[in-house]
Amino acid sequence: MPQNKRESPFEFTGGNLCLDFANTVDNFPNNRQGEPPVELLTDYSRLLRWGEESGAISRKAAENLKRLASDSAGNAQQILGHAIQLRDAIYDIFCAISHRRGIPTTALATLNKAVQHASEHAEVAHANRHFAWQWILPEHHLDSMLWPVARAAAELLTSDELAYVRQCASTTCAWLFLDKTKNHRRRWCDMRICGNRDKARRYYQRQKAG
């Protein structure tokens, strides 16, 4: 999917944190045109940037993790590998759901491992007469941007919104999104790009046929 943001390589059209993470590949390997994939998480700094832009981690945490990564490049590269593995598992699971196919057991096992790991870094906090989940020292863990991603995936899988997970109808795109429209008939990950491109293609075909 082409980018429409000059400043950032990422788009956030999934409607859910885990789906936005799943969409960090352009031309995903199983897209319907067979185009070669374009990896957007090319290095740890890109993963860190995605985490900050998505809101998975704060800017302060991202700045500290950048310093930690510079002192531990090997560990940062390992975390990047885990992130891509989790990303692919999330994509496979929700793609299967959107097409009403069987859930790949290996992908689900990968997600469950990430969910269990994330839970080890979560606690219930009390402030202003309210209780809320919070992450424990995310600025000290190179993989902390993956914790809320894993939780978001688990919560979506166990929610009523699961029925509204869709894959973009464009034959040149394979991104996932959560259809939050009133009639739940949204077809495109982004109407401005895939939707308009499809309209232009059909208009051209009608003109050619005429």
Protein Blocks (a to p, Z undefined) as FASTA:
>chain_A
ZZfbfkbcbdcfkopaklmmmmmcghifkbcnopacddfblbfklmmmmmmmnomacfkl
mmmmmmmmmmmmmlmmmmmmmmmmmmmmmmmmmmmmmnopacdfklmmmmmmmmmmmmmm
gccddeehiacdddehkllpfklmmmmmmmmmmmmmmmmklmmgccdfbfkbcbdcddfb
fnopafbfblklmmmmmmmmmmmmmmmmZZ
